[in-house]
Amino acid sequence: MDIILENMTDIELKENYTEIIKNCISLAIDEVQCPYECEVSITIVDNQEIQKTNKEFRNINKPTDVLSFPMIEYDEAGDFTGIDETDDYFNPDTGELVLGDIIISFDKAISQAEEYGHSVERELGFLVVHSMLHLFGFDHINQEDSELMFKKQIDILEKAGLKR
C-alpha cells in the first residue's frame, strides 16, 4: 500500500494523526476486501484552499470538510470484478491500484470535532474513512446507499478504536 500524504498547511501534523490516516485507509481497504495493493493520495489543506477546490470542481463557493476524487468507475460499489481487464486503474511503475485523491480541510476537522464533541483524531479518522468509501464507489445519495455506507463507516471506525 502506498499512501502519498501531503500537508499543505502551516500546522505540523502530530505523528498519531499520520498513523490514524494510514490505519483508517488500511481498514477501509480490508473492509471492502480489495484484492489489490493500493495507492491513495491524501492532501491536508486549510479552509481557504478547500473552498477554492470545492468551487472549481463542485461549483460550491464555501469550504467543506473533505473532497474525494475516485479514479475508478465501479459497476457496483466495492466490486472489483473486471478492474484488472484494463491497465487504466493501475500505476505502471508499482502495479498498485490507484484509488484516487482525498483532500481534507484540517480547519474543518478541528471545528467539527469541537461541534460534535469528540476528538480531532476521531474526526480525522471519520473523514478518511468516509472518503475511502467514496473512492470504492459508495455514496449516500439515497436512503439505502446511505445506510450501507454509514454502517461501513461505523464498523471501520470501531475497528480503528475511534468511537464518539
Contact map, one row per residue, 1 for C-alpha under 8 A:
11100000000000000000000000000000000011100000000000000000000000000000000000000000000000000000000100000000000000000000000000000000000000000000000000000000000000000000
11110000000000000000000000000000000001110000000000000000000000000000000000000000000000000000000100000000000000000000000000000000000000000000000000000000000000000000
11111000000000000000010000000000000000111100000000000000000000000000000000000000000000000000000000000000000000000000000000000000000000000000000000000000000000000000
01111100000000000000000000000000000000111100000000000000000000000000000000000000000000000000000000000000000000000000000000000000000000000000000000000000000000000000
00111110000000000000000000000000000000001111000000000000000000000000000000000000000000000000000000000000000000000000000000000000000000000000000000000000000000000000
00011111000000000000000000000000000000000111000000000000000000000000000000000000000000000000000000000000000000000000000000000000000000000000000000000000000000000000
00001111100010000000000000000000000000000011100000000000000000000000000000000000000000000000000000000000000000000000000000000000000000000000000000000000000000000000
00000111110000000000000000000000000000000011110000000000000000000000000000000000000000000000000000000000000000000000000000000000000000000000000000000000000000000000
00000011111100000000000000000000000000000001110000000000000000000000000000000000000000000000000000000000000000000000000000000000000000000000000000000000000000000000
00000001111100000000000000000000000000000000000000000000000000000000000000000000000000000000000000000000000000000000000000000000000000000000000000000000000000000000
00000000111110000000000000000000000000000000000000000000000000000000000000000000000000000000000000000000000000000000000000000000000000000000000000000000000000000000
00000000111111000000000000000000000000000000000000000000000000000000000000000000000000000000000000000000000000000000000000000000000000000000000000000000000000000000
00000010001111101100000000000000000000000000000000000000000000000000000000000000000000000000000000000000000000000000000000000000000000000000000000000000000000000000
00000000000111111100000000000000000000000000000000000000000000000000000000000000000000000000000000000000000000000000000000000000000000000000000000000000000000000000
00000000000011111110000000000000000000000000000000000000000000000000000000000000000000000000000000000000000000000000000000000000000000000000000000000000000000000000
00000000000001111111000000000000000000000000000000000000000000000000000000000000000000000000000000000000000000000000000000000000000000000000000000000000000000000000
00000000000011111111100000000000000000000000000000000000000000000000000000000000000000000000000000000000000000000000000010010000000000000000000000000000000000000000
00000000000011111111110000000000000000000000000000000000000000000000000000000000000000000000000000000000000000000000000000000000000000000000000000000000000000000000
00000000000000111111111000000000000000000000000000000000000000000000000000000000000000000000000000000000000000000000000000000000000000000000000000000000000000000000
00000000000000011111111100000000000000000000000000000000000000000000000000000000000000000000000000000000000000000000000010011000000000000000000000000000000000010000
00000000000000001111111110000000000000000000000000000000000000000000000000000000000000000000000000000000000000000000000000011001000000000000000000000000000000000000
00100000000000000111111111000000000000000000000000000000000000000000000000000000000000000000000000000000000000000000000000000000000000000000000000000000000000000000
00000000000000000011111111100000000000000000000000000000000000000000000000000000000000000000000000000000000000000000000000000000000000000000000000000000000000010000
00000000000000000001111111110000000000000000000000000000000000000000000000000000000000000000000000000000000000000000000000001001100000000000000000000000000110010000
00000000000000000000111111111000000000000000000000000000000000000000000000000000000000000000000000000000000000000000000000000001100100000000000000000000000000000000
00000000000000000000011111111100000000000000000000000000000000000000000000000000000000000000000000000000000000000000000000000000000000000000000000000000000000000000
00000000000000000000001111111110000000000000000000000000000000000000000000000000000000000000000000000000000000000000000000000000000000000000000000000000000100110000
00000000000000000000000111111111000000000000000000000000000000000000000000000000000000000000000000000000000000000000000000000000100110000000000000000000000100000000
00000000000000000000000011111111110000000000000000000000000000000000000000000000000000000000000000000000000000000000000000000000000000000000000000000000000000000000
00000000000000000000000001111111110000000000000000000000000000000000000000000000000000000000000000000000000000000000000000000000000000000000000000000000000000000000
00000000000000000000000000111111110000000000000000000000000000000000000000000000000000000000000000000000000000000000000000000000000000000000000000000001000100000000
00000000000000000000000000011111110000000000000000000000000000000000000000000100000000000000000000000000000000000000000000000000000000010000000000000000000000000000
00000000000000000000000000001111111000000000000000000000000000000000000000000000000000000000000000000000000000000000000000000000000000000000000000000000000000000000
00000000000000000000000000001111111110000000000000000000000000000000000000000101000000000000000000000000000000000000000000000000000000000000000000000000000000000000
00000000000000000000000000000000111110000000000000000000000000000000000000000001000000000000000000000000000000000000000000000000000000000000000000000000000000000000
00000000000000000000000000000000011111000000000000000000000000000000000000000000000000000000000110000000000000000000000000000000000000000000000000000000000000000000
10000000000000000000000000000000011111100000000000000000000000000000000000000000000000000000001110000000000000000000000000000000000000000000000000000000000000000000
11000000000000000000000000000000000111110000000000000000000000000000000000000000000000000000000111100000000000000000000000000000000000000000000000000000000000000000
11110000000000000000000000000000000011111000000000000000000000000000000000000000000000000000000111110000000000000000000000000000000000000000000000000000000000000000
01110000000000000000000000000000000001111100000000000000000000000000000000000000000000000000000001111100000000000000000000000000000000000000000000000000000000000000
00111000000000000000000000000000000000111110000000000000000000000000000000000000000000000000000000011100000000000000000000000000000000000000000000000000000000000000
00111100000000000000000000000000000000011111000000000000000000000000000000000000000000000000000000001111000000000000000000000000000000000000000000000000000000000000
00001111000000000000000000000000000000001111100000000000000000000000000000000000000000000000000000001111000000000000000000000000000000000000000000000000000000000000
00001111100000000000000000000000000000000111110000000000000000000000000000000000000000000000000000000011110000000000000000000000000000000000000000000000000000000000
00000011100000000000000000000000000000000011111011000000000000000000000000000000000000000000000000000011111000000000000000000000000000000000000000000000000000000000
00000001100000000000000000000000000000000001111111000000000000000000000000000000000000000000000000000000111100000000000000000000000000000000000000000000000000000000
00000000000000000000000000000000000000000000111111100000000000110000000000000000000000000000000000000000111100000000000000000000000000000000000000000000000000000000
00000000000000000000000000000000000000000000011111110000000000100000000000000000000000000000000000000000000000000000000000000000000000000000000000000000000000000000
00000000000000000000000000000000000000000000111111111000000000000000000000000000000000000000000000000000000000000000000000000000000000000000000000000000000000000000
00000000000000000000000000000000000000000000111111111100000000111100000000000000000000000000000000000011100000000000000000000000000000000000000000000000000000000000
00000000000000000000000000000000000000000000001111111110000111110000000000000000000000000000000000000000000000000000000000000000000000000000000000000000000000000000
00000000000000000000000000000000000000000000000111111111000011100000000000000000000000000000000000000000000000000000000000000000000000000000000000000000000000000000
00000000000000000000000000000000000000000000000011111111110000000000000000000000000000000000000000000000000000000000000000000000000000000000000000000000000000000000
00000000000000000000000000000000000000000000000001111111111111110010000000000000000000000000000000000000000000000000000000000000000000000000000000000000000000000000
00000000000000000000000000000000000000000000000000111111111111000000000000000000000000000000000000000000000000000000000000000000000000000000000000000000000000000000
00000000000000000000000000000000000000000000000000011111111100000000000000000000000000000000000000000000000000000000000000000000000000000000000000000000000000000000
00000000000000000000000000000000000000000000000000001111111000000000000000000000000000000000000000000000000000000000000000000000000000000000000000000000000000000000
00000000000000000000000000000000000000000000000000001111111100000000000000000000000000000000000000000000000000000000000000000000000000000000000000000000000000000000
00000000000000000000000000000000000000000000000000000111111110000000000000000000000000000000000000000000000000000000000000000000000000000000000000000000000000000000
00000000000000000000000000000000000000000000000000100111011111000000000000000000000000000000000000000000000000000000000000000000000000000000000000000000000000000000
00000000000000000000000000000000000000000000000000110110001111100000000000000000000000000000000000000000000000000000000000000000000000000000000000000000000000000000
00000000000000000000000000000000000000000000000000110110000111110000000000000000000000000000000000000000000000000000000000000000000000000000000000000000000000000000
00000000000000000000000000000000000000000000001101110100000011111000000000000000000000000000000000000000000000000000000000000000000000000000000000000000000000000000
00000000000000000000000000000000000000000000001001100100000001111110000000000000000000000000000000000000100100000000000000000000000000000000000000000000000000000000
00000000000000000000000000000000000000000000000001000000000000111110000000000000000000000000000000000001110110000000000000000010000000000000000000000000000000000000
00000000000000000000000000000000000000000000000001000000000000011111000000000000000000000000000000000111100000000000000000000010001000000000000000000000000000000000
00000000000000000000000000000000000000000000000000000100000000011111100000000000000000000000000000000111000000000000000000000000001000000000000000000000000000000000
00000000000000000000000000000000000000000000000000000000000000000111110000000000000000000000000000011110000000000000000000000000001101100000000000000000000000000000
00000000000000000000000000000000000000000000000000000000000000000011111000000000000000000000000000011100000000000000000000000000000000100000000000000000000000000000
00000000000000000000000000000000000000000000000000000000000000000001111110000000000000000000000000111000000000000000000000000000000001111000000000000000000000000000
00000000000000000000000000000000000000000000000000000000000000000000111110000000000000001000000001111000000000000000000000000000000000100000000000000000000000000000
00000000000000000000000000000000000000000000000000000000000000000000011111000000000000001000000001110000000000000000000000000000000000111000000000000000000000000000
00000000000000000000000000000000000000000000000000000000000000000000011111100000000000000000000000000000000000000000000000000000000000001000000000000000000000000000
00000000000000000000000000000000000000000000000000000000000000000000000111111111000000000000000000000000000000000000000000000000000000011000000000000000000000000000
00000000000000000000000000000000000000000000000000000000000000000000000011111010000000000000000000000000000000000000000000000000000000000000000000000000000000000000
00000000000000000000000000000000000000000000000000000000000000000000000001111110000000000000000000000000000000000000000000000000000000001000000000000000000000000000
00000000000000000000000000000000000000000000000000000000000000000000000001111110000000000000000000000000000000000000000000000000000000011100000000000000000000000000
00000000000000000000000000000001010000000000000000000000000000000000000001011111000000000000000000000000000000000000000000000000000000011100000000000000000000000000
00000000000000000000000000000000000000000000000000000000000000000000000001111111100000000000000000000000000000000000000000000000000000000000000000000000000000000000
00000000000000000000000000000000011000000000000000000000000000000000000001000111111000000000000000000000000000000000000000000000000000000000000000000000000000000000
00000000000000000000000000000000000000000000000000000000000000000000000000000011111100000000000000000000000000000000000000000000000000000000000000000000000000000000
00000000000000000000000000000000000000000000000000000000000000000000000000000001111111000000000000000000000000000000000000000000000000000000000000000000000000000000
00000000000000000000000000000000000000000000000000000000000000000000000000000001111111001000000000000000000000000000000000000000000000000000000000000000000000000000
00000000000000000000000000000000000000000000000000000000000000000000000000000000111111101000000000000000000000000000000000000000000000000000000000000000000000000000
00000000000000000000000000000000000000000000000000000000000000000000000000000000011111100000000000000000000000000000000000000000000000000000000000000000000000000000
00000000000000000000000000000000000000000000000000000000000000000000000000000000011111111000000000000000000000000000000000000000000000000000000000000000000000000000
00000000000000000000000000000000000000000000000000000000000000000000000000000000000111111101000000000000000000000000000000000000000000000000000000000000000000000000
00000000000000000000000000000000000000000000000000000000000000000000000000000000000001111100000000000000000000000000000000000000000000000000000000000000000000000000
00000000000000000000000000000000000000000000000000000000000000000000001100000000001101111110000011100000000000000000000000000000000000000000000000000000000000000000
00000000000000000000000000000000000000000000000000000000000000000000000000000000000000111111011111000000000000000000000000000000000000000000000000000000000000000000
00000000000000000000000000000000000000000000000000000000000000000000000000000000000000001111111111000000000000000000000000000000000000000000000000000000000000000000
00000000000000000000000000000000000000000000000000000000000000000000000000000000000000100111111100000000000000000000000000000000000000000000000000000000000000000000
00000000000000000000000000000000000000000000000000000000000000000000000000000000000000000011111000000000000000000000000000000000000000000000000000000000000000000000
00000000000000000000000000000000000000000000000000000000000000000000000000000000000000000111111100000000000000000000000000000000000000000000000000000000000000000000
00000000000000000000000000000000000010000000000000000000000000000000000000000000000000000111111110000000000000000000000000000000000000000000000000000000000000000000
11000000000000000000000000000000000111100000000000000000000000000000000000000000000000000111011111000000000000000000000000000000000000000000000000000000000000000000
00000000000000000000000000000000000111100000000000000000000000000000000000000000000000001110001111100000000000000000000000000000000000000000000000000000000000000000
00000000000000000000000000000000000001110000000000000000000000000000001100000000000000001110000111110000000000000000000000000000000000000000000000000000000000000000
00000000000000000000000000000000000001110000000000000000000000000000011100000000000000001000000011111000000000000000000000000000000000110000000000000000000000000000
00000000000000000000000000000000000000111000000000000000000000000001111100000000000000000000000001111100000000000000000000000000000000100000000000000000000000000000
00000000000000000000000000000000000000011110000000000000000000000001111000000000000000000000000000111110000000000000000000000000000000000000000000000000000000000000
00000000000000000000000000000000000000011110000000000000000000000111100000000000000000000000000000011111000000000000000000000001001100000000000000000000000000000000
00000000000000000000000000000000000000000111100001000000000000000111000000000000000000000000000000001111100000000000000000000000000000000000000000000000000000000000
00000000000000000000000000000000000000000111100001000000000000001110000000000000000000000000000000000111110010000000000000000010000000000000000000000000000000000000
00000000000000000000000000000000000000000001111001000000000000011100000000000000000000000000000000000011111110000000000000000000000000000000000000000000000000000000
00000000000000000000000000000000000000000001111000000000000000001000000000000000000000000000000000000001111111000000000000000000000000000000000000000000000000000000
00000000000000000000000000000000000000000000111000000000000000000000000000000000000000000000000000000000111111100000000000000000000000000000000000000000000000000000
00000000000000000000000000000000000000000000011000000000000000011000000000000000000000000000000000000000111111110000000000000000000000000000000000000000000000000000
00000000000000000000000000000000000000000000000000000000000000001000000000000000000000000000000000000001111111111000000100110010000000000000000000000000000000000000
00000000000000000000000000000000000000000000000000000000000000000000000000000000000000000000000000000000011111111100000100100000000000000000000000000000000000000000
00000000000000000000000000000000000000000000000000000000000000000000000000000000000000000000000000000000001111111110000000000000000000000000000000000000000000000000
00000000000000000000000000000000000000000000000000000000000000000000000000000000000000000000000000000000000111111111000000100000000000000000000000000000000000000000
00000000000000000000000000000000000000000000000000000000000000000000000000000000000000000000000000000000000011111111111101100000000000000000000000000000000000000000
00000000000000000000000000000000000000000000000000000000000000000000000000000000000000000000000000000000000001111111111100000000000000000000000000000000000000000000
00000000000000000000000000000000000000000000000000000000000000000000000000000000000000000000000000000000000000111111100000000000000000000000000000000000000000000000
00000000000000000000000000000000000000000000000000000000000000000000000000000000000000000000000000000000000000011111110000000000000000000000000000000000000000000000
00000000000000000000000000000000000000000000000000000000000000000000000000000000000000000000000000000000000000001111111000000000000000000000000000000000000000000001
00000000000000000000000000000000000000000000000000000000000000000000000000000000000000000000000000000000000000001101111101100000000000000000000000000000000000000001
00000000000000000000000000000000000000000000000000000000000000000000000000000000000000000000000000000000000000001100111111100000000000000000000000000000000000000001
00000000000000000000000000000000000000000000000000000000000000000000000000000000000000000000000000000000000011001100011111110000000000000000000000000000000000000000
00000000000000001001000000000000000000000000000000000000000000000000000000000000000000000000000000000000000000000000001111111000000000000000000000000000000000000100
00000000000000000000000000000000000000000000000000000000000000000000000000000000000000000000000000000000000000001000011111111100000000000000000000000000000000000111
00000000000000000000000000000000000000000000000000000000000000000000000000000000000000000000000000000000000011011000011111111110000000000000000000000000000000000000
00000000000000001001100000000000000000000000000000000000000000000000000000000000000000000000000000000000000010000000000111111111000000000000000000000000000000000000
00000000000000000001100100000000000000000000000000000000000000000000000000000000000000000000000000000000000000000000000011111111100000000000000000000000000010000100
00000000000000000000000000000000000000000000000000000000000000000000000000000000000000000000000000000000000000000000000001111111110000000000000000000000100010000000
00000000000000000000000000000000000000000000000000000000000000001100000000000000000000000000000000000001000010000000000000111111111000000000000000000000000000000000
00000000000000000000100110000000000000000000000000000000000000000000000000000000000000000000000000000100000000000000000000011111111100000000000000000000000000000000
00000000000000000000000110010000000000000000000000000000000000000000000000000000000000000000000000000000000000000000000000001111111110000000000000000000100110000000
00000000000000000000000000000000000000000000000000000000000000000000000000000000000000000000000000000000000000000000000000000111111111000000000000000000100000000000
00000000000000000000000000000000000000000000000000000000000000000111000000000000000000000000000000000100000000000000000000000011111111100000000000000000000000000000
00000000000000000000000010010000000000000000000000000000000000000001000000000000000000000000000000000100000000000000000000000001111111110000000000000000000000000000
00000000000000000000000000010000000000000000000000000000000000000000000000000000000000000000000000000000000000000000000000000000111111111110000000001000100000000000
00000000000000000000000000000000000000000000000000000000000000000001010000000000000000000000000000000000000000000000000000000000011111111110000000000000000000000000
00000000000000000000000000000000000000000000000000000000000000000001111100000000000000000000000000110000000000000000000000000000001111111100000000000000000000000000
00000000000000000000000000000001000000000000000000000000000000000000010101001100000000000000000000100000000000000000000000000000000111111100000000000000000000000000
00000000000000000000000000000000000000000000000000000000000000000000010111011100000000000000000000000000000000000000000000000000000011111110000000000000000000000000
00000000000000000000000000000000000000000000000000000000000000000000000000001100000000000000000000000000000000000000000000000000000011111111000010001000000000000000
00000000000000000000000000000000000000000000000000000000000000000000000000000000000000000000000000000000000000000000000000000000000011001111100011001000000000000000
00000000000000000000000000000000000000000000000000000000000000000000000000000000000000000000000000000000000000000000000000000000000000000111111011101000000000000000
00000000000000000000000000000000000000000000000000000000000000000000000000000000000000000000000000000000000000000000000000000000000000000011111011000000000000000000
00000000000000000000000000000000000000000000000000000000000000000000000000000000000000000000000000000000000000000000000000000000000000000001111111000000000000000000
00000000000000000000000000000000000000000000000000000000000000000000000000000000000000000000000000000000000000000000000000000000000000000001111111100000000000000000
00000000000000000000000000000000000000000000000000000000000000000000000000000000000000000000000000000000000000000000000000000000000000000000011111110000000000000000
00000000000000000000000000000000000000000000000000000000000000000000000000000000000000000000000000000000000000000000000000000000000000000111111111111000000000000000
00000000000000000000000000000000000000000000000000000000000000000000000000000000000000000000000000000000000000000000000000000000000000000011111111111100000000000000
00000000000000000000000000000000000000000000000000000000000000000000000000000000000000000000000000000000000000000000000000000000000000000001001111111110000000000000
00000000000000000000000000000000000000000000000000000000000000000000000000000000000000000000000000000000000000000000000000000000000000000000000111111111000000000000
00000000000000000000000000000000000000000000000000000000000000000000000000000000000000000000000000000000000000000000000000000000000010000111000011111111100000000000
00000000000000000000000000000000000000000000000000000000000000000000000000000000000000000000000000000000000000000000000000000000000000000000000001111111110000000000
00000000000000000000000000000000000000000000000000000000000000000000000000000000000000000000000000000000000000000000000000000000000000000000000000111111111000000000
00000000000000000000000000000010000000000000000000000000000000000000000000000000000000000000000000000000000000000000000000000000000000000000000000011111111100000000
00000000000000000000000000000000000000000000000000000000000000000000000000000000000000000000000000000000000000000000000000000100110010000000000000001111111110000000
00000000000000000000000000000000000000000000000000000000000000000000000000000000000000000000000000000000000000000000000000000000000000000000000000000111111111000000
00000000000000000000000000000000000000000000000000000000000000000000000000000000000000000000000000000000000000000000000000000000000000000000000000000011111111100000
00000000000000000000000100110010000000000000000000000000000000000000000000000000000000000000000000000000000000000000000000000000100000000000000000000001111111110000
00000000000000000000000100000000000000000000000000000000000000000000000000000000000000000000000000000000000000000000000000001100100000000000000000000000111111111110
00000000000000000000000000000000000000000000000000000000000000000000000000000000000000000000000000000000000000000000000000000000000000000000000000000000011111111110
00000000000000000000000000100000000000000000000000000000000000000000000000000000000000000000000000000000000000000000000000000000000000000000000000000000001111111100
00000000000000000001001100100000000000000000000000000000000000000000000000000000000000000000000000000000000000000000000000000000000000000000000000000000000111111100
00000000000000000000000000000000000000000000000000000000000000000000000000000000000000000000000000000000000000000000000000000000000000000000000000000000000011111110
00000000000000000000000000000000000000000000000000000000000000000000000000000000000000000000000000000000000000000000000011001000000000000000000000000000000011111111
00000000000000000000000000000000000000000000000000000000000000000000000000000000000000000000000000000000000000000000000001000000000000000000000000000000000011001111
00000000000000000000000000000000000000000000000000000000000000000000000000000000000000000000000000000000000000000000111001000000000000000000000000000000000000000111
